[in-house]
């Protein structure tokens, strides 16, 4: 080699080692001898060694070299076999060694082939480094783009190739808490303000709600008009999903009070926030066509949560008996009071359902 290199070397017996050491020493290599080929992948010199020299005199040595190809730390190290006969020279080539030399070979011939091996390894390492860098940049780009639309849990599953999202058209059945947050008085607001002002108002509205949802490990599934749908315990199961949904709802209501006051001062409008939550079985998956897909939740649990949010007054958090039972089973104690309300018949349903409420001082009557 044109430059001195650190190389690993192995010989099964002392005589072979001395012969190999003399033969390689003339080429100017710094040799590090390995006692056991089977342990080479964990040898501390692997990280900076450029070549592996092996005296091949039996099938065991060749088999060990094949195994080294399967270890990430040794797969790229060029393997050079030194043999005593043409029989072992052919066996070494058949085993996939990168270069094979008889102990009678001339040093100048060896030098040229080893230089070619090192050049090939250099370009291979450079190419892999560029691929790794490009892959990491791609991961960062995917995370930056998708984090604007879905929760960090969904992004992580996309990046790790989780089949329940990538093949979400099959649908994933699980228990989850579903929260719908709906702005009260929005129709009147849209009539009073310009389209630009409504656009700015909605951006502030969703920025607040999605921020709270993500802080409580919720997944934002849908933003439509003035309504937001958030799932807890999906796609990653959460034992305390029901408690997370209640805490997020209370924090949304608290944050919205300040935001609504700002809008009153800025635009002269009055708005409120109604929230409905339900807990039960849902299907999470991709809905749509080959051209456009949306990762979302479907099921009766979702429908009830949506209907409940429409019945909630401004400043009110309504939730079902299903959520209350989930809270009791999880054993999580909430820091907010909960009161039971009279059964309520939701639009599109024939039977009333038991509902509960987180009491608030800011509850007011506003038209949808």
Secondary structure, DSSP 8 states (H G I E B T S, - for coil): --S--EEEEE-SSHHHHHHHHHHHHTTT-EEEE-S-GGGGGG-GGGGG--EEEEE--SHHHHHHHHHHTTSTTTTTSEEEEEESSHHHHHHHHHTT-SEEEETT--HHHHHHHHHHHHHHHHHHHHHHHHHHHHHHHHHHHHHHHHTTTS-HHHHHHHHTT-HHHHTTTS-EEEEEEEEEEEEETHHHHHHHS-HHHHHHHHHHHHHHHHHHHHHTT-EEEEEETTEEEEEES-SS--TTHHHHHHHHHHHHHHHHHHHHHHHHHHH----EEEEEEEEEEEEEEEEE-SS-EEEEEESHHHHHHHHHHHH--BT-EEEEHHHHHHHHHHT---SS--EEEEEE--TT-SS-EEEEEE--TT-B----
